[in-house]
Amino acid sequence: MSEKAPKQKGSWKKARRFLKYVGPYRVAWYASFVFLLLSSALSMAFPLLMGRLFDAGTSTSGIDLSDMSSANSVAILLFIVFGVQSVFSYFRIYLGSIVTEGALNDLRRDAYKKLVSLPISFFNKNKVGELNSRISADITMLQDTFNTTLAEFVRQFIVIIIGISALAWISWKLSLIMIATIPVMAIVAVFFGRFIKRLSKEAQDKVAESNGIVEETLTAIASVKAYANEAFEVVRYKKAADEIKNLSMRGAVWRGAFVSFIIFAIFGSIVFVLWQGVLLTQNGEIAKGDLVSFVVMSVFLGASFGSIPELFARIQKSIGASERLMDLFDETSENISMEIEKKGMERLKGEVAFEHVSFHYDSRPDFPVLNNVSFTVPAGQQIAIVGPSGAGKSTIASMLLRFYDPVEGCIRFDGKDALQYNLSQLRDQMAIVPQEVILFGGTIRENIAYGKPGASDAEIEDAANKANALEFIQKFPSGLDTIVGDRGVQLSGGQRQRIAIARAVLKDPSILILDEATSSLDSESERLVQDALEKLMKGRTSFVIAHRLSTIKRADQIFVVEDGQIKERGKHDELVLVNEGLYNKLSKMQRLGVD
């Protein structure tokens, strides 16, 4: 109990932070609440007027709304109440939607802005599906809560307060009888129903498990038959099917008990209240019309009492959703600019220096990835980085882009510490062509223009031409307006690479990073991509992470990385002559066709 209470307090505290998004719409919020109060209060006039309708007689005179003894007057008054209540309800919903949609739109934008400003290390620790759920499912849950659940929750409390007061005014004796029976039975019925719902969900989960067994078996049917395990799979499925049957029968027992409870307890409670009411009318303690009002209002109260637990559970879920969103806002963002045009920084010459750089990931502090790495690259040089998998090659590329900062040492650009640059402006002067290019799901034009938002058609076509991409683009019926599909699936690997190169050409970076950009291509695609890369690398500092040594023979320097350190450095012709060197070994393995 002592542990749960502080946690709930913290959850409510975080959830209250959402109210700042309601602030700009406070006038509509207050007006909506007023209309909610009026609408809820008017709804309680229905049972009271229904009682008057039963007591009223016919009248041949004109209609006088103040005459409660006339059935015509009471009936017309009921229609007026319904009309006014419908107007109040309309404005309550409309004004509430102004608040909800406005606040959630602001929250949605801020959440996405926060998400894209978080560092790469955050995305390494969190699943994309979960993060997407925070912006979609969690905000949708808040939307449902503020549009419906919260209003209903307040409405039910208003109904309960007014209803109990009205019942006590009509007959305090019958009120005590009713409160002791119907609300209690309604609440028990709600919890009863939730228990049955949980049993039903367990059965559904078991059905899903059994379907998984069928899918696994049929997918791997060749292996099942090859190992003569048909009987084993049948036994495995029978066990799952038996569990489904047992859970379903257990659910059937409780569903039967629930229906019996509803028939006997709930309807029995209503009959009991009516019975006591009839006795009171016979004794002259309550009028027949008041008894009708009492019964109708008791039904209202029973429904309100029964709905409170479910509404409260939904609100609790929304608090959890808002807590997850607020946790997102508590994360530390990168110091980046949100302006599309990043101005105010002179173009880098392209000189890069690592000075005694050491690095390890937060999740593995005892496992150094880079260890005291130092090198200086003059502006305009082409640097190749080679080495076995896990040596630290891609980490060097990530640190150039400041996806990560050194644990020790520093990185300099044009002699200035990387930390002294504006992060967005620094990255704006770099471009990367990765091994696995993931394109956005729009057109080829949009994907190339991503390197320079707002670029002209002439600039886009020129970039595509330099990337050896214009030829295949023009073969498509829609040309640059061809849809590439989700993640670029409509294009081949070589075509995606050339689109990525065109994007980098359009960006015109000072520093270029090529992360094994040709390692997974066929010979013809590799030739076209390599030719485009050579054009792109001219006149700018380039870091080439290479798997195939044949692509880096003309590099100005080659860094051979192993165990987080640069073990060898030099030109291709120099390094192949080092008999016991790692580069020499890698070169021999590739000549022998060993990957």
MOTA-V153110 format. One record per backbone hydrogen bond with DSSP energy under -1.0 kcal/mol. NH is the residue of the N-H (numbers start at 1). CO is the residue of the C=O. Records with the same first field share a line. If there is no record, write none. Layout:
BEGIN
NH: CO ; CO
END
This chain:
BEGIN
5: 1
7: 3
8: 4
9: 5
10: 6
11: 7
12: 8
13: 9
14: 10
15: 11
16: 12
17: 14
18: 15
19: 16
20: 17
21: 18
23: 19
25: 22
26: 23
29: 25
30: 26
31: 27
32: 28
33: 29
34: 30
35: 31
36: 32
37: 33
38: 34
39: 35
40: 36
41: 37
42: 38
43: 39
45: 42
49: 45
50: 46
51: 47
52: 48
53: 49
54: 50
55: 51
56: 52
57: 69
67: 64
68: 66
70: 67
71: 57
74: 70
75: 71
76: 72
77: 73
78: 74
79: 75
80: 76
81: 77
82: 78
83: 79
84: 80
85: 81
86: 82
87: 83
88: 84
89: 85
90: 86
91: 87
92: 88
93: 89
94: 90
95: 91
96: 92
97: 93
98: 94
99: 95
100: 96
101: 97
102: 98
103: 99
104: 100
105: 101
106: 102
107: 103
108: 104
109: 105
110: 106
111: 107
112: 108
113: 109
114: 110
115: 111
116: 112
118: 115
122: 119
123: 119
124: 120
131: 127
132: 128
133: 129
134: 130
135: 131
136: 132
138: 133
140: 136
141: 137
142: 138
143: 139
144: 140
145: 141
146: 142
147: 143
148: 144
149: 144
150: 145
152: 148
153: 149
154: 150
155: 151
156: 152
157: 153
158: 154
159: 155
160: 156
161: 157
162: 158
163: 159
164: 160
165: 161
166: 162
167: 163
168: 164
169: 165
170: 166
171: 167
175: 171
176: 172
177: 173
178: 174
179: 175
180: 176
181: 178
182: 178
185: 181
186: 182
187: 183
188: 184
189: 185
190: 186
191: 187
192: 188
193: 189
194: 190
195: 191
196: 192
197: 193
198: 194
199: 195
200: 196
201: 197
202: 198
203: 199
204: 200
205: 201
206: 202
207: 203
208: 204
209: 205
210: 206
211: 207
212: 208
213: 209
214: 210
215: 211
216: 212
217: 213
218: 214
219: 215
220: 216
221: 218
224: 220
225: 221
226: 222
227: 223
228: 225
229: 224
233: 229
234: 230
235: 231
236: 232
237: 233
238: 234
239: 235
240: 236
241: 237
242: 238
243: 239
244: 240
245: 241
246: 242
247: 243
248: 244
249: 245
250: 246
251: 247
252: 248
253: 249
254: 250
255: 251
256: 252
257: 253
258: 254
259: 255
260: 256
261: 257
262: 258
263: 259
264: 260
265: 261
266: 261
267: 262
269: 265
270: 266
271: 267
272: 268
273: 269
274: 270
275: 271
276: 272
277: 273
278: 274
279: 275
280: 276
281: 277
282: 278
283: 279
284: 281
285: 280
291: 287
292: 288
293: 289
294: 290
295: 291
296: 292
297: 293
298: 294
299: 295
300: 296
301: 297
302: 298
303: 299
304: 300
305: 301
306: 302
307: 303
308: 304
311: 307
312: 308
313: 309
314: 310
315: 311
316: 312
317: 313
318: 314
319: 315
320: 316
321: 317
322: 318
323: 319
324: 320
325: 321
326: 322
327: 323
328: 324
329: 325
330: 326
331: 328
334: 117
336: 334
352: 377
353: 412
354: 375
355: 410
357: 373
358: 408
359: 370
364: 361
367: 364
369: 359
370: 359
371: 564
373: 357
375: 354
377: 352
381: 378
383: 542
384: 557
385: 544
386: 559
391: 388
396: 392
397: 393
398: 394
399: 395
400: 396
401: 397
403: 398
407: 358
408: 358
410: 355
412: 353
413: 416
414: 351
416: 413
418: 411
420: 417
421: 418
426: 422
427: 423
428: 424
429: 426
430: 427
431: 511
433: 513
444: 482
445: 480
447: 443
448: 444
449: 445
451: 448
452: 449
455: 452
460: 456
461: 457
462: 458
463: 459
464: 460
465: 461
466: 462
467: 463
468: 465
469: 464
470: 464
473: 469
474: 470
476: 473
479: 476
481: 478
482: 479
484: 442
488: 485
489: 486
490: 484
491: 488
496: 492
497: 493
498: 494
499: 495
500: 496
501: 497
502: 498
503: 499
504: 500
505: 501
506: 502
507: 503
508: 504
510: 429
511: 429
512: 541
513: 431
514: 543
515: 433
516: 514 ; 545
519: 516
521: 518
526: 522
527: 523
528: 524
529: 525
530: 526
531: 527
532: 528
533: 529
534: 530
535: 531
536: 532
537: 533
540: 537
541: 510
542: 381
543: 512
544: 383
545: 514
546: 385
551: 548
552: 549
555: 552
556: 382
557: 382
558: 570
559: 384
560: 568
561: 386
562: 565
564: 391
565: 562
567: 560
568: 560
570: 558
575: 571
576: 572
578: 575
579: 577
581: 578
585: 581
586: 582
587: 583
588: 584
589: 585
590: 586
591: 587
592: 588
594: 589
END
